[in-house]
Amino acid sequence: MPSELRPPAGRRGFLKGAAGALAVPAAAALVGASAEPAHADDGGLPDYAPIPAAAAGPRVNEAGYHVGQIAGNLHWVTDSFYQAMFLTTRRGVVLVDAPPTIGHNLLRAIDDVTRANGRPNKVTHLVYSHSHADHIGAAGLFGTDVVRISHAATAGLLARAADPNRPLPTVTFQDKYQLKVGGETLRLAYHGPNHSPDNIFVHAPEYATLMLVDVLYPGWVPFKNLAVSQDIPAWIKAQSIAMDYPWQTFVGGHLGRLGVRADGDLQIRYMDDLETSTRSAIASVDPAPFFAKYGAQGNSWAIFKTFLDAVADAAAAPVAAKYTGVLAAADVFTRDNAWTLLESLRIDAGVLGPFGVHP
């Protein structure tokens, strides 16, 4: 194996190497050139379409992270997989989320910024976007005297999880909460369930920035099964709610770059196309072969599986073709996203196809 392709040793080396493979220089992203395609190794891993360079963010440093200024005292940090956001204030740092893959690099990133701007580096407040461990699983790094703020539902979910890496919040709210620390302001709001029952909107009005995790994916298609969201109609609605905010910069919690408003418009078009295609496939895929083969065996689950899989395949094909080269990983997750949207259309919207009211 050539030396440049050998996997780095250790977990930190792996994460740094993988993040580096995802990132491209910012200049390349601006011109929209395609990144080099990945190749399957001898283990038979599949090949996927090259990632459009415009979907990637800046390269991570030798420690495996990138920290950048959004505006003024508002900054973000990424390892090309996850993102966090933080405000440096006269009293200390307000951090939003603590993804474990970034982990101790959160502290290093904060030190980088506060060393330069002369503000205190201690994290005094930690906002939880929602309860999921992949976004706040490093919360325990910040000690016991930090003020941890979340939606009220997050407290119950974390109490059930009993995860020492996700300490319980010390301050909760129901609908809105304005956090003012050291001359800086964040406005937290809950607009109902979406990706999770407790996911909140974090708005920095002075810096025209919105952070909303696991809803919009700038430059990429949504993660598998529509971000494994628990309420698909509400998750779709949350995209439009996000676009109603007056932001110019978007922090989505995932991947290697920030978003702009055109990214939100593009994802909404992707979802509109996916819904149109899925509705069409429900109506056009012939269920007869699945009922004939598996009905004779009395295998009801096989009927459902094969029909739903066929609909998802038919729905995904034209959408994946349209967005490959436009949104990163359109060929990776569009089929999974179509399957989840299909189920939501059936059970939430009542588009039942052959499983409707018997004549």
C-alpha positions, 0 to 999 in steps of 0.5 A: 500500500502506498504510504499516502494511503496507509491509515493513520495509527490510533483513533485520533490519527484516524479521525484526523486522516478521515477529516482531511480526506473530506476537506478541500481548500476554501479556494477550491470550494469557491470555484466549485471544482470536483474533489478526487473520487474515492476508490474501493479498497480490496475489501470490496467497499462500494465506489460513490460519486465524487464529492463536489468541492463546493460541499467541503469546508476548510482543511482541518489542522494537524490536531484534527480541527478547524476553528473560524470566525463567523462574525465578531465574537461568534466562532465555529469549530469542526472536525469535518464530521460535526460542528459546534459554535461558541461566543467569547464574552467579557465573562467567559465562553458560551458554547453550543453543543459539545460533539465527542468527535471534536472532544478536547479539540473544543478546548484547543479551539477556544484557546486559539480564539481567546488567546488572540482576542484577549477574552477569558477562555473558561466555558461558563455556559453550555447550550444543548441543542438536543439530547443526542449523544453525538452532539453533546457527548463531550459535555462532561469535559467542562466541569460541574460549575458550567451553566447547562441550558436546554429545552425542558424535554432534554432534561427528561431524556437525559435523566432517562439516559443516565449518561455521565458524559451528558450531565443534566441541564441546570436551566431549562425552558419551554418556548423561548429563552434569551441568554445574555452573558458578558455583553453577548446574546443568544436567543433560544427557541422551541418550535415543537418536535422535529429531528428529536422531541427537544431540538431547539433553534439557536439564533445569534441576531447580532451576527445574523447566524442560526444554529439548528442541528440535524435539519439542514445539511449545507451542500449535502443531502440529509443524513440516512433516513432523513437524519433518523428523525422522529417526526418527519412532517415536523422535520420537513416543516422545520426547514421552512421555519429555519428559512423564516429566520433572518440569518445569513450564516447557518450552523447545521451541526454536521460536516465541514462547512457553514451554510448560506441561504441558498443551501436551505433553498436547495435542500427544500427543492431536493425534498420537494422533488423527493416527495413528488417522486415518492408519491408517483412511485407509490401510485405506479409500482405494481404490487401484484408480483409481491402479493402473488409470490409472498401471499401464497407463502403467507409471508405478510412482512415479505410483501411489505418489504419487497413492495416498499423497497421497490417503491423506494428504489423507483422514487430515489433513482431520478432524484439521485441522478438529478442531484449527484454532483449538486449535493454531496452524497446524493447517491449514498443516502437518497434511497434511504431517504426515499424509504423513510419519506415513503413510510411517513407518507403512508402513516402520517399523510395517509398515502397508503397505496395498495394497503388502503381501505379494502373495497 
